[in-house]
């Protein structure tokens, strides 16, 4: 005769095995028991979701400086996020906000902002961040004719003049590379590229996907010098920016996690951020 305890264990195991898969694997769109859908979200405009981004914006994050076309990693991510929250494409509104202004304290003109904002403790004092949607590395780029093109180590990099866009973690990385020198600071990457072409700087620091795009599509003799190691050994991550204490933060984070879990973010990354080359690591 089979022991009762054993029989119960077998029945329990069979019940688990026969349970529908989606009962345990289906991502939840609820926060505190409330559905994260447009009917329940306190956005700036009822029934709409307003995304902010800088102007200009660049490939591969956006295409043709037009966030509304759904092309580019961040534009595609925004529309996927909107859909996850129950918004149709026509429910999506875009507004332009300068990079630095977007992360300053105070009321926002957007519900959520995607402009390659790295999550930092300093920025979290002024704004909310969603769960991270992309892990990013910083890289140094230059021209084949520049003396920086022969650099292979972090030590050698200290002898060249470098620049980066104001308010970015690319600038933070550049300042870590040259703590005893004045890094050239530019309002936009377009200004920085113009300075590089003019010989005002020897190299620029940008995020790696941008580095691949600039050196392959925008600078005829552009080259990637190498990747910059993170300052604290932890990966740098992009997050969606929201107003400090926004009632939307938890739902936006949940939506981001759902898009990661179901493979949507990976698919968007493959489409827009896949590169044909590799970049060495500077040590």
C-alpha positions in Angstrom: 0.0 0.0 0.0 1.4 3.4 -1.0 2.0 5.8 1.9 -0.6 8.6 2.1 2.1 11.3 2.3 3.7 10.0 -0.8 0.4 9.9 -2.6 -0.3 13.5 -1.7 3.1 14.6 -3.0 2.5 12.9 -6.3 -0.9 14.5 -6.7 0.6 17.9 -5.8 3.4 17.4 -8.3 0.9 16.5 -11.1 -1.2 19.5 -10.3 1.8 21.8 -10.7 2.8 20.1 -13.9 -0.6 20.4 -15.4 -1.1 24.0 -14.5 -1.4 26.4 -17.5 2.0 27.9 -18.2 0.7 31.4 -18.4 -0.5 31.3 -14.8 3.2 31.5 -13.7 5.0 33.1 -16.6 2.6 35.7 -17.8 4.0 39.2 -17.0 1.7 41.2 -14.7 0.7 44.8 -15.6 -0.6 45.5 -12.1 0.9 47.6 -9.4 -0.7 47.4 -5.9 -3.6 45.5 -7.5 -4.4 48.3 -10.0 -4.1 47.7 -13.7 -1.5 49.9 -15.4 -3.7 50.9 -18.3 -4.5 54.4 -19.7 -7.9 54.4 -17.9 -6.0 54.4 -14.6 -2.9 56.5 -15.4 -2.7 60.1 -14.3 -1.0 61.5 -17.4 -0.7 65.2 -18.3 -3.5 64.7 -20.8 -6.2 62.1 -20.1 -6.1 59.3 -22.6 -2.7 60.4 -24.0 0.9 59.7 -23.0 3.5 62.5 -23.6 7.1 61.5 -24.2 9.9 64.0 -24.0 13.2 64.0 -25.8 16.0 66.4 -26.7 16.4 68.3 -29.9 18.2 67.4 -32.0 18.3 63.6 -31.3 20.6 61.2 -33.1 20.8 57.8 -34.6 20.8 55.0 -33.6 18.4 56.2 -30.8 16.1 58.2 -33.2 16.1 58.5 -37.0 15.9 61.8 -38.9 15.5 63.7 -35.7 11.9 62.6 -35.7 10.8 60.8 -32.6 7.3 60.3 -34.0 8.3 57.8 -36.7 9.0 54.9 -34.4 12.4 54.4 -35.9 15.5 54.1 -33.7 16.0 52.3 -30.4 14.4 54.8 -28.1 11.5 55.8 -30.4 10.7 52.1 -30.9 11.0 51.5 -27.1 8.6 54.4 -26.4 5.9 53.1 -28.7 6.3 49.6 -27.3 6.0 51.0 -23.8 2.9 53.0 -24.8 1.3 49.8 -26.2 2.2 47.9 -23.1 0.3 50.5 -21.1 -2.7 50.4 -23.4 -2.1 53.4 -25.6 -2.6 53.3 -29.3 0.0 54.9 -31.6 -2.3 58.0 -32.1 -2.4 58.4 -28.3 1.3 59.2 -28.2 2.4 62.8 -28.0 6.0 64.0 -28.2 7.6 67.2 -26.8 11.1 68.5 -27.0 13.1 69.3 -23.8 16.8 70.2 -23.7 18.8 67.4 -22.1 19.9 69.3 -19.0 16.4 70.9 -18.4 14.8 67.4 -18.5 16.5 66.3 -15.3 16.2 69.5 -13.4 13.8 69.8 -10.4 10.3 71.1 -11.1 7.2 70.2 -13.0 7.7 68.5 -16.3 6.1 69.1 -19.7 6.3 65.3 -20.3 5.0 62.1 -18.7 8.2 60.2 -19.5 11.5 61.1 -21.2 13.8 58.9 -23.3 17.1 60.7 -24.2 19.8 58.2 -23.2 19.6 59.2 -19.6 21.9 57.1 -17.4 20.6 56.3 -14.0 22.7 58.1 -11.3 22.3 58.8 -7.6 22.7 62.5 -8.2 20.0 62.6 -10.9 17.7 60.6 -8.7 17.6 63.5 -6.2 15.7 65.5 -8.8 13.8 63.1 -10.9 12.4 59.5 -10.9 13.8 56.8 -13.1 12.1 53.7 -14.4 13.6 50.3 -14.3 16.6 50.3 -16.7 15.9 49.5 -20.4 19.5 49.4 -21.7 23.0 48.6 -20.4 25.5 50.9 -22.1 29.3 51.4 -22.4 31.2 54.6 -23.1 33.7 54.8 -25.9 36.4 57.1 -27.2 36.3 58.1 -30.9 38.6 60.1 -33.1 39.8 60.6 -36.7 42.4 58.4 -38.4 44.6 61.5 -38.9 44.5 62.4 -35.2 47.3 61.5 -32.7 44.6 59.8 -30.6 44.1 57.2 -33.3 47.3 55.4 -32.1 46.2 55.3 -28.4 45.8 51.8 -27.0 45.9 52.4 -23.2 44.2 54.6 -20.6 47.6 56.1 -19.8 48.3 57.1 -23.4 44.8 58.8 -23.5 45.9 61.3 -20.9 48.2 63.0 -23.5 45.3 63.9 -25.9 42.6 66.6 -25.7 39.2 65.1 -25.4 35.6 66.5 -25.3 32.0 65.4 -24.6 28.5 66.8 -24.5 27.5 68.8 -21.4 25.5 67.1 -18.7 26.1 63.6 -19.9 27.7 60.5 -18.4 30.0 60.6 -21.4 31.4 63.9 -19.9 31.7 62.1 -16.5 33.7 59.4 -18.2 35.9 61.9 -20.0 36.6 63.7 -16.7 37.5 60.4 -15.1 40.0 59.8 -17.9 41.6 63.2 -17.5 41.0 64.4 -13.9 43.9 66.8 -14.0 42.9 68.4 -17.3 40.1 70.6 -18.6 37.8 68.4 -20.8 36.2 70.4 -23.6 32.4 70.6 -23.1 29.9 71.1 -25.9 26.1 71.7 -25.9 25.4 69.0 -28.5 27.2 66.1 -30.1 27.0 68.0 -33.4 29.1 70.8 -31.8 31.5 68.2 -30.5 31.9 66.5 -33.9 32.5 69.9 -35.5 35.3 70.6 -32.9 36.8 67.2 -33.7 36.8 67.9 -37.4 38.4 71.4 -36.8 41.2 69.9 -34.7 40.1 71.7 -31.5 40.0 68.3 -29.7 41.7 65.1 -30.5 39.0 62.7 -29.4 35.4 62.5 -28.1 33.7 60.4 -25.5 30.2 59.1 -26.5 28.1 56.0 -25.7 29.1 52.9 -27.7 26.1 52.6 -30.0 26.6 56.3 -30.9 30.3 55.7 -31.4 29.5 53.0 -34.0 27.1 55.2 -35.8 29.3 58.3 -35.9 32.4 56.5 -37.1 30.5 54.5 -39.7 28.1 57.1 -41.1 29.1 60.6 -40.1 32.9 60.8 -40.0 34.6 59.6 -43.2 37.8 58.8 -41.4 36.3 58.2 -38.0 37.6 55.4 -35.8 36.8 54.0 -32.3 39.8 54.2 -30.1 38.3 51.9 -27.5 35.7 51.3 -24.7 36.1 53.1 -21.4 35.8 51.0 -18.2 32.9 52.0 -15.9 34.0 54.2 -13.0 32.8 52.0 -10.2 32.9 48.7 -11.9 29.1 48.6 -12.3 27.3 48.7 -15.6 25.9 52.0 -16.7 22.2 51.8 -17.4 19.7 54.0 -19.2 16.3 54.7 -17.5 13.2 56.6 -18.5 13.0 59.9 -16.7 9.8 60.9 -14.9 8.8 63.8 -12.6 10.0 63.3 -9.0 7.4 61.3 -7.1 5.4 60.7 -10.3 2.3 58.4 -9.9 3.4 56.8 -13.2 6.8 55.6 -12.1 5.8 52.2 -10.8 3.6 51.4 -13.8 6.3 52.6 -16.3 8.9 50.4 -14.5 6.5 47.4 -14.6 5.9 48.0 -18.3 9.7 48.1 -18.9 10.2 44.9 -17.0 7.4 43.2 -19.0 9.0 44.3 -22.3 12.3 42.9 -21.1 10.7 39.6 -19.9 8.8 39.0 -23.2 11.9 39.7 -25.4 10.6 43.0 -26.9 13.5 45.1 -25.7 16.0 42.5 -27.0 14.3 42.5 -30.4 14.3 46.3 -30.6 18.0 46.3 -29.6 18.8 43.7 -32.3 17.1 45.9 -34.9 18.5 49.3 -34.0 21.7 48.8 -32.0 23.4 45.8 -33.6 26.8 46.9 -34.9 29.0 45.3 -37.6 32.2 45.9 -35.7 33.8 45.5 -32.3 35.6 47.9 -30.0 38.7 47.2 -28.0 38.7 47.9 -24.3 41.1 50.5 -23.0 43.0 49.4 -19.9 
